[in-house]
Amino acid sequence: MNQPSQVPTVPIFGIPVSRWGMTDTVQYLTGLIQSGERRPHQIITANPIMVMTALQDPAYMDVMRGADLLVPDGTGVVWAAEKAGSPVKERVAGFDLLHELMKVGEDYHWKVYLLGSTSEVIQATVERLHLQYPGVQISGFRDGYFSQEQDAEVIAAIREAEPDILFVARAVDTQEPWIARYKEQLGVPVMMGVGGSFDVISGKSKRAPKLFQQLRAEWLYRLLKEPTRAKRMLALPKFVVKVLRDKENLTKPR
């Protein structure tokens, strides 16, 4: 595990999730970028689906445990931490973390690289972020539809752009392993998978209304809007059952 000792964590089935809230998380990541060391760090926005995937796939578990910081994105992870008797300060949603980092980036004139989604979505995302955060330089971008044979050229383009932050929006089973595999080659201070965030920023899809967010039911809103997610969402009740049935092993190291 690469999590620095100063980060308070709660282990969720062997996955060390940060207990920090948004403010401390942003301050920590700002420090990493402003240090000037340019040492690569992978940030994972942990949710129950990812935890369940890790429990079934040792390679994915290695990716999760090898990250430099795992923030409690999913409300199920926040709930599990409460059940473990070591609650996190608050949910740190990846979408919100992206925007908080962009806000800070305006003050420091950070460079950001965007990777993922379709050509149409990534173009619209770049345009909207540029309008919203003109102090941040979008140093490069490309869609997420490339083969493993193209990885080298993608990495070369990112290295040439020398971003301070790399946001990756690809499939959940692709983005984290891809960042982990090439973290050292990429050499970006902060790298984070952001899932469907580009779809929301671009206007292609809408984020759940505040009521769903307050009820910790963004997952339900997404399911109602995209019924095709039903199979993937089956991991959520399985996660709840596992936490309740296996509570004594919830915080044990694996």
N, C-alpha and C positions, 0 to 999 in steps of 0.2 A: 504494500500500500504506500502511495506517495503523498498522502495527506500530511501537510506540515503539522508539527506538534502543537502549534498555537491554536489550531482550529478545533473547537469542541465538537465532538461527533457522537452520534448514537448509532450503534451497529444494528442494521435491519437484516437479519439472516446473513450476517457476515459482510454486509455492504456498509461502509462507514459514511453515514449521511451527516452533513454539517448541521449544527444546531443554530447557526447564525441566522439573523434576519437579513432583510435586504440591505440595510444601511451598512452593517459590518461586512457583508459580502462584497458590496461595491467598493468600500474602502480598501479591503484586502486586494481585490483585483486591480484597483487603481495603483496601489503600491507596487504590485508586480510589474506593471507596465512602466511606471515612472522610475523604477530602479535603474533602468537602462541596461540591465543584464541581458535582456532578450532570451532568457531561458524559457523553453516551451512549457506551457501548462495546459492540460486538458480539463475543462470544466464540464461536468455532466449534470443535466437537470433530471434528477431521478424521479420516476413514477412507478406505480405498482406493476404496470405491464413490463417495464424494464427489469424490475426485481424478479418477477416470475420467469422471464426469459433467462435471466442469469442463473436461477436455480435449476433450470432444465438444460442449460448449455454452459459447460465449464469454460469454454473459450470466451463467451460473453461475460461470465463472472470475472474472468481475468481482466477484461477490459474495464469493467466497473470498478474493481478493486485497485486497478492500476492508475485510475484517474487522480489528478492532483486535488480536485475538489468536487464533491457531489452535493448539490443543493436540493432541498426538498421541494420539488416542483409539484408532484401530484398530491392532492389532498389525502389520498389513501396513505401515503408515506408519512404525512403529518399525523394522521390518526394512529398509525402503527407506532410512531415514536411516543405518543401519549400512552398507548397500551404498554409500551416497554418501560414506562416510568421515567423516561428521560425526554420530555417534550422539546420540540424545536421552538424557536422564538415565533416563527410565522412561516407561512408558505412563501417560497421564493420562486415564482413562476418564471420560466425561461423567457417568455414574451416580455414580461415586465423588466427582467434583468437586462435584456437586450436594450430596451429603451433607456434604462437608468445609466447604462454604460455609454450610450450615445450622448446623453445629456452631459456627463462628465467629460466625454471626449471633445465636446465643443470648447471647453475651457483650455484643454491641453493640445487641441488640434491633432488628435490622434488620426491615424490612418486605419481604415477598415476594409477588409476584403469580404465579399459576399459570394458564397458558393452554394448552388443548389436550385431546386425547383425547375420550372420550365423557362425557356428563353423569354417568353412574354411576361411571366411573373417576376423574374429577376430584374428585367428592364424597368418594370413599373415600381418595384421595390427600391431600386437605386434612385429613381426620380423622386419618389416620395420621401425617402430618408434624406436626400440632398436638400429638399425644400424645408423639411422639419429641423434638420441639424446642419445648417450650412457651414458651421465651424469644423465639422468632421470631413476629412477627405476620404472619399470612396476610392481607394487606390487600385481597385480591380474587382472584376466580377465575372462569373460564368455560370451557365446552368449546370444542373446536377446529373445530366444524362451523358455520362462518359464511361467507357469500359476500363477494366483493369489495365489494359494495354496503354491507355491514355493517362494513367496516373502520373507517370514521370513528367509529362508536359504540363499537367495541371499543377504539380508541385513546383516545377520550375517557374511557372507564371506567378505563383503566390510568393515564392522566394524573391523574385525580381521586384515585386510590388512592395516588399518589406512592410507589411501591415503590422499594427500593434494588436489588432484583434481580427480573428477569422471566425465568421459565423457560417456554419454549415447546415443547410436545410435539405436533408435527404431522408430516405426511409429509416425508421428507427433501428432496423437491423443492419443498416449500412453505415449511417453517419458516425456513430461512436466507434465502431471497429476501424473505420477508415482513418479517423483522426488518430486513434491509438497506434495504428500500424505505421503511420508516417509522421508522427509527432516530432521526432527528432529532426527529420529531414526538412519539415516545414519551418521549424524554428520561429514560430510566432508566439509571443509572450502569453496571449490568452486565446484559446481555441474552444469553441462551444457549439454543440449541436443545438439547433433551434426548431427542429421539426417543421410544423406548418406555419411558423411565424411569418414567413415571406408571403404566404397566401393571404394572411390577414392584412399585413402592411400594404400589399399591392392593391387590396380591395377585392380580390378574387373571392374571398370568404369573409365571414364576420366572426368576431370573437363572441363568446357567450355573453348575454346581457349581465349587468351587475347583480341582478337577483340570483341567477344561477351561480355566479362566482361566490356570492355571500353564503349561499346554501351548500357550497363545496360540491356543486353538481355540474361543473363545466363538461364533464364526461357525458352526462345525460343530454345536454344540449347538442354536443357533437354527434351523439348517436341518433338523435331525432333528425338532425340535418343530413346526416350521412349514414343511412341504415346499413350500408355495405361494411361499416366498421364493426358490426355486431359480433362477428367471429373473434376479432381481435379483442373486443371488450369483454369477452368471457373470462379473460384473465383477472378482471376486477373482482367478481364475486369469489373466484378461487383464492385470490390474495386475502380477502377478508376472512374466509374460512380458515386459511392456513395460519393467519395471525391469531385467530381465536383458539384454534385447536393446538397450535404448536407454540403457544405463548412462552413456555418455559425455555424454548430454544431460540426465541426471537433475537435475543441480544448476545447469544453465545458465538464466539469466533468459529470460523469454519476452515 
